[in-house]
Amino acid sequence: MPDEQHPQHRVGARPSAVVSSVRAHADEAARIIGRQLDVLDLGGGTGGVAVPLAEDGHRVTVVDPSPDALAALSRRAREAGIHDNLTSVQGDGDSLDSVLSGGRFDLVCCHGALEFVDDPAETLRAISDALRPGGTLSLHVAGRLAVVFAKAIAGEFAQARAALVDPDGRWGRSDPLPRRFDLDRLEDLLSGAGLTVVQVRGANILGHLVPASLVDSDADRAALAELDELLVAGPGRDFLRTLGNGLHLIARRD
Ligand SMILES: C[S@@+](CC[C@H](N)C(=O)[O-])C[C@H]1O[C@@H](n2cnc3c(N)ncnc32)[C@H](O)[C@@H]1O
């Protein structure tokens, strides 16, 4: 997720657990259908998700509006020797129809991008159209409650309140993120797009709240990431997922 809130309070902003989970889903789907997947990574940026999937042999198309990000992605793909598996297209989530022909992807990843599109409901419908029946969406977005907690813990009570009551979950006019999501709103949006939610995880629940000054080493970072994983894995703790700095949903096209 974008590093947008309280730099001093951010640790492990994009947990690798999210990427590991997408790779595992892709591996499982590939095993079931008997071939590597056709993947669309919307807002794929410099390839944080796309590159590992391409390394696993999937054919990945990255759509992103940023020419700089796409140039960095191409360099990275060449260096990793995976450029045959990666196609990049300059475009955005508001004009997917014009850059892609529909219904040909087994997996669409949309990580850290739905926050920026003009109309999330429209983009999710376009994503659904881009999926084959039975295909999967991996959606990772910024959660509203995480920023409310982070702001309150930092003593920014007015900003915490603003983020809680603002329809888009923004803490103020200088908030760099256009919107954050509540889990129930996301589930409604997905179902309105013909997508059935099959998994919900909260990502980076504690890591987001611990001051970076308290995390000195890779060992600390790993311990905190493990704590986050254990926290959401335990029985009866499903409610904690709504506190994730990131909300990670897997949904299937009916
Ligand atoms: C936080 S980065 C996430 C990059 C990548 N998905 C990842 O997880 O590593 C957000 C990306 O969304 C892209 N973006 C911004 N506005 C967008 C839009 N309207 N549609 C699609 N992507 C957009 C940005 O260019 C940027 O690459």
The ligand as an SDF file (V2000), in Angstrom:
LIG
                    3D

 27 29  0  0  0  0  0  0  0  0999 V2000
    0.8670    1.9710   -4.5550 C   0  0  0  0  0  0  0  0  0  0  0  0
    1.2580    1.6820   -6.2000 S   0  0  0  0  0  0  0  0  0  0  0  0
    0.9630   -0.0660   -6.2790 C   0  0  0  0  0  0  0  0  0  0  0  0
    1.8340   -0.7460   -7.2860 C   0  0  0  0  0  0  0  0  0  0  0  0
    1.6550   -2.2690   -7.3680 C   0  0  0  0  0  0  0  0  0  0  0  0
    0.2660   -2.6500   -7.5690 N   0  0  0  0  0  0  0  0  0  0  0  0
    2.1900   -2.9480   -6.1270 C   0  0  0  0  0  0  0  0  0  0  0  0
    1.4000   -3.4410   -5.3070 O   0  0  0  0  0  0  0  0  0  0  0  0
    3.4140   -3.0200   -6.0060 O   0  0  0  0  0  0  0  0  0  0  0  0
   -0.1730    2.3630   -6.9990 C   0  0  0  0  0  0  0  0  0  0  0  0
   -0.1270    2.2810   -8.5090 C   0  0  0  0  0  0  0  0  0  0  0  0
   -1.4150    2.6530   -9.0110 O   0  0  0  0  0  0  0  0  0  0  0  0
   -1.2030    3.3730  -10.2060 C   0  0  0  0  0  0  0  0  0  0  0  0
   -2.4080    4.1750  -10.4790 N   0  0  0  0  0  0  0  0  0  0  0  0
   -2.6750    5.4470  -10.1190 C   0  0  0  0  0  0  0  0  0  0  0  0
   -3.8800    5.8170  -10.5960 N   0  0  0  0  0  0  0  0  0  0  0  0
   -4.3950    4.7380  -11.2470 C   0  0  0  0  0  0  0  0  0  0  0  0
   -5.5980    4.4940  -11.9760 C   0  0  0  0  0  0  0  0  0  0  0  0
   -6.5320    5.4310  -12.1060 N   0  0  0  0  0  0  0  0  0  0  0  0
   -5.7750    3.2690  -12.5290 N   0  0  0  0  0  0  0  0  0  0  0  0
   -4.8290    2.3140  -12.3840 C   0  0  0  0  0  0  0  0  0  0  0  0
   -3.6580    2.4930  -11.7330 N   0  0  0  0  0  0  0  0  0  0  0  0
   -3.4490    3.6880  -11.1730 C   0  0  0  0  0  0  0  0  0  0  0  0
    0.0450    4.2030   -9.9290 C   0  0  0  0  0  0  0  0  0  0  0  0
    0.6600    4.6400  -11.1090 O   0  0  0  0  0  0  0  0  0  0  0  0
    0.8950    3.2070   -9.1340 C   0  0  0  0  0  0  0  0  0  0  0  0
    1.7460    2.4880   -9.9810 O   0  0  0  0  0  0  0  0  0  0  0  0
  1  2  1  0
  2  3  1  0
  2 10  1  0
  3  4  1  0
  4  5  1  0
  5  6  1  0
  5  7  1  0
  7  8  2  0
  7  9  1  0
 10 11  1  0
 11 12  1  0
 11 26  1  0
 12 13  1  0
 13 14  1  0
 13 24  1  0
 14 15  1  0
 14 23  1  0
 15 16  2  0
 16 17  1  0
 17 18  1  0
 17 23  2  0
 18 19  1  0
 18 20  2  0
 20 21  1  0
 21 22  2  0
 22 23  1  0
 24 25  1  0
 24 26  1  0
 26 27  1  0
M  CHG  2   2   1   9  -1
M  END
$$$$
